């Protein structure tokens, strides 16, 4: 959460920082600000609201500077406001700082500083940390770098910070623990950001800064050190990403673009891995660890949000194909209880961003206990990808809309390939079933394309129900997690209260909600549960609920029970969730848009949840 960006070099810093903030806005958008330094004069500008409001506010201001830092905020300490926006300035006005993360012991440090006569202009933990650094610098009469190092040894929590010093007009000092930082290496210039999107336009050479590292960044020099003041050689990575991937490409919203990209993102995910003709799946991360995976006594899958829903689908698929017990855990719960992780257990971590704090810390904990960790991650080079022992990228490309769409279908594709690989090598499925599922998986991009051609049908349904106050999403078996995902998407993007339930469980409580005003979405594709879900539809119809059904083409029964149907191509029940989720993504998208909501940046949310 929160996006940070910095520039030092010969170009004008402000346009680079502002553009970077727009690219990082998905990480938080309740306020934003910049600090610009020109000839040792430090100017800080900040504004409540989205980056566009900062941009308007800056009109007419002197923005010339060759060094600048900028921040777009997702509030933790202190409400969204001008005064809580970053950058913060130290009490003596010499330093400015931006921060992504949470300083957990800020109250204690604030107390100490208050006793020393400090007062604060904001409610943030960031201002406390900055003044703590200032106080150490003054007290020890040391460099800012040294003061920062001392301060960071005292703080607990997570941070990625960028600091500028009005007495050092070309240096940005950065540090990270638990929140991401990428440094772009240009010719006589450096770019700093929370992810590569603000950097890609200028250079493809980047350095991913690790936890407990400090970077001293000047136009012509990048020095990395650990907190013990030892130098570390920066490892330069080449970005495999094009600028077009982070632009809207003619779509009204990133979310719509990302939904429509799914035929190609799923294809990219399968490409070079799945070959239905030769009957093979080649995934280095799996092949190199196949003995361990085959022999797993238990698989534990850890994730949050939409990635957690992918984990639930994987639970059904892996247990069915591999006959290995699977448990799915919310990362936030796993990290704080005392989970039992035994030798022989395999942990799968699923994350789009690869930076979700709860997932990251849960994995660190499991790793300390000796667990083997397999990461299913979208963001290349992210923290979760790096902490995993092995893994497979989803290759969905940058996902910018806050609501996860293409990353989810990529996760399902990877997890299904993983299950198939383990199952065939373990001998828990027949060659015939394996071959059939490979072919089905290979056909998915084409079927998604066919679904997207009928997207307008969902727009019509969204128009009918956009003013509903509640929605129920029901599914069984492989489609139960899709019901949860449909409900989450609708809540996030349209602010309509929605519940996802296993269709049969509905009788045990939620059925009390059903009346003639309640839209109930059934994910009722043709599978082994179909007759059962038809009975559940009857139960809703008998109580006058409005039924919207996602069905398989050719289903002649469901339309008679439904107020609206949307058909998807036939698919094996294991593969169907990758298809049945698409209409639900579109239904949420159109509902949100019809309600006038900024679907790429819905209220209170941030794309990458890097605080617990
Ligand atoms: O980046 P991650 O996959 O780890 O993120 C997990 C959740 O924060 C994320 O899926 C969230 O629920 C999305 N906004 C859902 O659309």
Boltz pocket constraint, residues with backbone or C-beta under 6 A from the ligand:
constraints:
  - pocket:
      binder: B
      contacts: [[A, 304], [A, 305], [A, 306], [A, 307], [A, 308], [A, 350], [A, 351], [A, 352], [A, 353], [A, 354], [A, 355], [A, 356], [A, 359], [A, 402], [A, 403], [A, 404], [A, 405], [A, 488], [A, 489], [A, 492], [A, 606], [A, 607], [A, 608], [A, 609]]
      max_distance: 6.0
